[in-house]
Amino acid sequence: MNNSNIRMQVLCALFAAFCAVCSQLTIPIQPVPITLGTFAVLLAGGFLGSRYGLMSIVIYLLLGAAGVPVFSMMRSGVSVIAGPAGGFIIGFAVMAFVTGLISEKYGYSFKTMLVASICGTLGCYV
């Protein structure tokens, strides 16, 4: 394993932690609160690319499923993923992948990142 792979794996862990922290900044409406976590997911895809951005969000999802309170309002567990917000939380993986894929393919300009973020958000809502 070379230093570049190790560096990217550390960044994946850091973005998973960043997503967990940002998910706690919420506007608590029901059934799905508005969080800053979606912004963190877009940043993960944009900075890390499709492969590592997806990996960081999968780490975040696995931590939440294992019982670490990383989801909004300090929730965790499979029951959250199976609940009303579950589709949106699973959509985070699609969001990070699509955003990373577009940014890798077309570059990292502001316009490209804006389009990638919009497409990633649409992928999450689908």
C-alpha positions as CSV (number, residue, x, y, z in Angstrom):
1,M,0.0,0.0,0.0
2,N,1.5,3.3,-1.0
3,N,1.3,6.6,0.9
4,S,-1.4,8.0,-1.5
5,N,-3.8,5.2,-0.6
6,I,-3.2,5.6,3.1
7,R,-3.7,9.4,2.8
8,M,-7.0,8.9,1.0
9,Q,-8.2,6.3,3.6
10,V,-7.5,8.8,6.4
11,L,-9.4,11.5,4.5
12,C,-12.3,9.0,4.1
13,A,-12.4,8.6,7.9
14,L,-12.1,12.3,8.5
15,F,-15.0,13.1,6.1
16,A,-17.1,10.4,7.8
17,A,-16.5,12.1,11.1
18,F,-17.2,15.5,9.5
19,C,-20.5,14.2,8.2
20,A,-21.4,12.9,11.6
21,V,-20.7,16.3,13.2
22,C,-22.5,18.2,10.5
23,S,-25.5,15.9,10.8
24,Q,-26.0,17.2,14.4
25,L,-26.6,20.7,13.2
26,T,-30.3,20.4,12.5
27,I,-33.6,22.2,12.1
28,P,-35.8,19.6,13.9
29,I,-38.8,19.2,11.7
30,Q,-40.6,15.9,11.4
31,P,-40.4,13.2,10.0
32,V,-37.0,14.1,8.3
33,P,-35.0,17.0,9.9
34,I,-33.0,19.4,7.8
35,T,-29.3,19.0,8.5
36,L,-26.0,20.3,7.4
37,G,-25.0,16.6,6.7
38,T,-26.1,16.9,3.1
39,F,-23.5,19.7,2.7
40,A,-20.8,17.4,4.2
41,V,-21.8,14.6,1.8
42,L,-21.4,17.0,-1.2
43,L,-18.0,18.1,0.1
44,A,-16.9,14.4,0.5
45,G,-17.9,13.6,-3.1
46,G,-16.4,16.8,-4.4
47,F,-13.1,16.6,-2.6
48,L,-12.5,12.9,-2.5
49,G,-14.0,11.8,-5.8
50,S,-16.5,9.1,-6.5
51,R,-14.7,6.1,-5.1
52,Y,-13.4,7.6,-1.9
53,G,-16.4,9.9,-1.4
54,L,-18.6,6.8,-1.5
55,M,-16.3,5.0,0.9
56,S,-16.5,7.8,3.4
57,I,-20.3,7.8,3.4
58,V,-20.4,4.0,3.6
59,I,-18.2,4.3,6.7
60,Y,-20.7,6.9,8.1
61,L,-23.7,4.6,7.4
62,L,-22.0,1.6,8.9
63,L,-21.1,3.6,12.1
64,G,-24.7,4.6,12.4
65,A,-26.1,1.1,11.8
66,A,-23.7,-0.3,14.4
67,G,-25.1,2.0,17.0
68,V,-22.8,5.0,17.1
69,P,-25.1,8.1,17.3
70,V,-24.0,9.8,14.1
71,F,-27.4,10.5,12.5
72,S,-29.3,13.7,13.1
73,M,-30.4,14.4,16.7
74,M,-27.9,11.8,18.0
75,R,-29.9,8.9,16.6
76,S,-28.4,5.6,15.5
77,G,-29.3,2.0,14.6
78,V,-30.9,0.1,11.8
79,S,-34.3,1.5,12.9
80,V,-33.3,4.9,11.8
81,I,-32.2,3.6,8.4
82,A,-35.5,1.6,8.1
83,G,-37.5,4.7,9.2
84,P,-38.8,7.7,7.3
85,A,-35.4,9.3,7.0
86,G,-33.7,6.0,5.9
87,G,-34.1,6.5,2.1
88,F,-32.6,9.9,2.4
89,I,-29.7,8.6,4.5
90,I,-29.0,5.8,2.1
91,G,-29.3,8.4,-0.7
92,F,-26.3,10.1,0.8
93,A,-24.1,7.3,-0.8
94,V,-25.6,8.0,-4.3
95,M,-25.1,11.8,-3.7
96,A,-21.5,11.4,-2.9
97,F,-20.8,9.0,-5.8
98,V,-22.6,11.2,-8.4
99,T,-21.0,14.4,-7.2
100,G,-17.5,12.8,-7.2
101,L,-18.0,11.2,-10.6
102,I,-19.0,14.5,-12.3
103,S,-16.2,16.4,-10.6
104,E,-13.6,13.8,-11.6
105,K,-14.8,13.8,-15.2
106,Y,-15.3,17.5,-15.8
107,G,-12.8,19.1,-13.4
108,Y,-13.0,21.1,-10.3
109,S,-14.2,24.6,-11.4
110,F,-17.0,26.4,-9.6
111,K,-19.5,25.8,-12.4
112,T,-18.7,22.1,-12.5
113,M,-19.0,21.7,-8.8
114,L,-22.3,23.5,-8.8
115,V,-23.7,21.2,-11.5
116,A,-22.2,18.1,-9.7
117,S,-23.8,19.2,-6.4
118,I,-27.2,19.7,-8.1
119,C,-27.0,16.3,-9.8
120,G,-25.8,14.6,-6.6
121,T,-28.8,16.1,-4.7
122,L,-31.2,15.0,-7.4
123,G,-29.6,11.5,-7.1
124,C,-30.3,11.5,-3.4
125,Y,-33.9,12.5,-3.9
126,V,-34.5,9.9,-6.5
